[in-house]
Amino acid sequence: MRLAVALLLLVLPKVAGAVPPSPPPEAPRVSIERFAGRNIIVISGPIMEETEAAFPLALAQAGARPLVFLDSPGGIIQSGVAIGRLIRARGLQTVVPNRSICFSACGLIWLAGEERWLGEGARVGFHAASTAPPRGRGAGRVSSSGNALVGAYLGQLGLNDFQIGVLTEASPGRMLELNSLRPGQLAELGIAYRRGMPSAPPRPGRISPK
């Protein structure tokens, strides 16, 4: 079954980003905060080289197994992949909090979670890797090398060929949002995650990968 693709207007920086042109994007930010009595690492704003550099430092300071909260429109694929590999190596959980977004490179980070959470009204989405758009406007072109990097990374996370194909199918300027899929489509895709926030019991009916 072909999955529905939600249309979004995006500006894509470097290799596969998703930073809206208006309002101006906030600066990349990695911080250590408290949630439900434990340390969390919060990644917000565009995923950039600065984010990649700051994340290992936050990991060293946050203590054992912090949660990783994500609220980002996307950014540079290479940086997202580097952060995701660290998350998977540490066996950390990833969370898109209530009414937050996690698109493109941020979605790749979210997928790295040993356990993934999607809060109320939260949105997570994926599309093909792309080159930088001309003059920073519109959508860039699909990047074959970028998609190869994403495919290899997703394979390392344990995703199969069908899942990788679906998550990289949407063209630049479009987005496949998991939260927009019908239950049957989501079950067919088989991306496991919990609904809600880690501080509260998850909703019944966890979707398990095939």
C-alpha positions in Angstrom: 0.0 0.0 0.0 1.4 3.4 -0.9 1.5 5.7 2.1 0.0 9.2 2.0 2.5 12.1 1.8 1.6 15.4 3.5 2.5 18.6 1.6 4.6 21.1 3.4 6.4 24.3 2.1 10.0 24.0 3.1 13.4 25.6 2.6 16.1 22.9 2.7 19.6 23.9 3.8 22.7 22.0 2.8 21.9 18.2 2.6 18.3 17.7 3.5 17.0 20.2 5.9 13.7 21.7 6.7 14.0 25.3 8.0 10.9 27.4 7.3 11.7 30.8 5.7 9.4 32.7 8.0 9.7 33.4 10.8 13.5 33.4 10.8 14.8 30.1 12.3 16.1 30.2 15.9 19.7 29.4 16.7 20.7 25.8 17.2 20.5 24.9 20.9 21.6 21.9 23.0 20.8 22.2 26.7 20.5 20.1 29.8 17.3 20.4 31.7 15.1 18.5 34.2 11.9 16.6 33.4 10.0 14.2 35.7 12.9 14.1 38.1 15.6 13.2 35.7 18.1 15.0 33.4 17.2 15.5 29.8 19.1 16.8 26.8 17.0 19.2 24.7 17.9 19.7 21.1 16.0 22.6 19.5 16.3 24.8 16.5 18.0 23.7 13.2 20.3 20.7 13.3 23.7 22.2 12.4 27.4 21.5 12.9 27.1 23.5 16.2 24.5 21.0 17.3 26.6 18.0 16.5 29.6 19.5 18.4 27.5 20.4 21.5 25.7 17.1 21.8 28.7 15.0 23.0 29.5 17.6 25.6 26.0 17.5 26.9 26.1 13.7 27.0 29.2 13.9 29.2 27.5 16.3 31.7 24.0 14.9 31.8 24.7 11.7 33.7 23.6 8.2 32.9 21.0 7.6 30.2 19.3 11.0 29.9 16.2 11.3 27.8 16.8 13.3 24.5 14.0 15.8 23.8 13.7 17.0 20.2 12.0 20.1 18.8 13.5 21.0 15.4 12.5 21.7 11.8 15.5 19.8 10.5 18.9 20.7 9.2 22.1 19.0 8.0 21.8 15.3 7.5 25.4 14.5 8.4 25.0 16.2 11.8 21.7 14.4 12.4 23.3 11.0 11.6 26.3 11.7 13.9 24.0 12.5 16.8 21.7 9.6 16.1 24.6 7.2 16.1 25.7 8.4 19.6 22.1 8.0 20.8 21.9 4.5 19.6 25.3 3.5 21.0 24.2 4.8 24.4 20.8 3.1 24.2 18.9 6.4 24.9 15.3 7.2 24.5 14.1 10.0 22.2 11.1 12.2 22.8 9.2 14.7 20.6 7.3 16.6 23.3 3.7 17.7 23.2 3.0 20.1 20.3 6.6 20.0 19.0 7.9 19.2 15.6 10.8 16.9 14.5 11.3 16.9 10.7 13.9 15.7 8.3 17.4 15.4 10.0 15.6 15.7 13.4 13.4 12.7 12.4 16.6 10.7 11.8 17.8 11.5 15.3 14.4 10.5 16.8 14.6 7.1 15.0 17.8 6.3 16.8 16.1 6.1 20.1 16.1 2.7 21.8 12.6 3.7 22.7 10.8 6.5 20.9 8.0 8.8 22.2 5.6 11.1 20.4 3.7 13.5 22.6 0.2 14.9 22.2 0.0 17.0 19.0 3.7 16.3 18.2 4.7 15.8 14.6 7.6 13.8 13.1 8.3 13.7 9.4 10.7 12.5 6.7 11.7 13.2 3.1 14.5 12.5 0.7 17.9 14.1 1.2 18.5 17.2 -0.9 21.1 19.6 -1.9 20.9 23.3 -0.8 18.2 25.2 -2.7 19.2 27.9 -5.1 19.7 31.3 -3.4 18.1 29.8 -0.3 14.6 29.7 -1.8 12.3 26.8 -2.7 13.4 23.2 -2.4 16.7 21.7 -3.4 17.3 18.7 -5.6 17.3 15.2 -4.4 20.8 14.2 -3.4 21.8 10.6 -4.3 24.8 10.7 -2.0 22.7 12.1 0.8 20.1 9.4 0.3 22.9 6.7 0.3 24.1 8.1 3.7 20.6 8.1 5.1 19.9 4.5 3.8 23.1 3.2 5.3 22.3 4.9 8.6 18.8 3.6 8.8 20.0 0.1 8.0 22.4 0.4 10.9 19.4 1.2 13.1 17.7 -2.0 12.0 15.2 -0.7 9.5 14.5 -2.9 6.5 14.5 -1.9 2.8 10.8 -1.2 2.7 10.9 1.1 5.6 14.0 2.9 4.3 12.3 3.4 0.9 9.1 4.8 2.4 11.0 7.2 4.7 13.1 8.6 1.8 10.3 8.6 -0.8 8.9 12.2 -0.4 10.6 14.7 -2.6 12.2 17.9 -1.3 9.4 20.3 -0.4 7.1 17.4 0.7 7.0 15.5 4.0 5.8 12.1 5.1 4.5 12.6 8.6 4.0 9.5 10.8 1.3 11.2 12.8 -0.8 11.7 9.6 -0.9 8.0 8.7 -3.9 5.9 9.3 -3.5 3.0 11.7 -3.3 0.4 8.9 -0.6 2.4 7.1 1.3 2.9 10.3 1.1 -0.8 11.1 2.3 -1.6 7.6 5.3 0.7 7.9 6.1 -0.8 11.3 8.0 2.0 13.0 7.7 1.4 16.8 7.0 4.3 19.1 5.0 5.2 22.2 2.3 7.9 22.3 2.5 10.4 25.1 5.3 11.5 27.4 7.7 9.2 29.4 6.4 10.6 32.7 3.0 9.1 32.1 1.9 5.5 31.2 1.9 5.1 27.4 -1.4 4.6 25.5 -2.2 0.9 24.9 -1.5 -0.6 21.5 2.2 0.0 20.8 3.0 -0.4 17.2 5.7 -3.1 16.8 8.0 -3.3 13.7 7.6 -6.3 11.4 
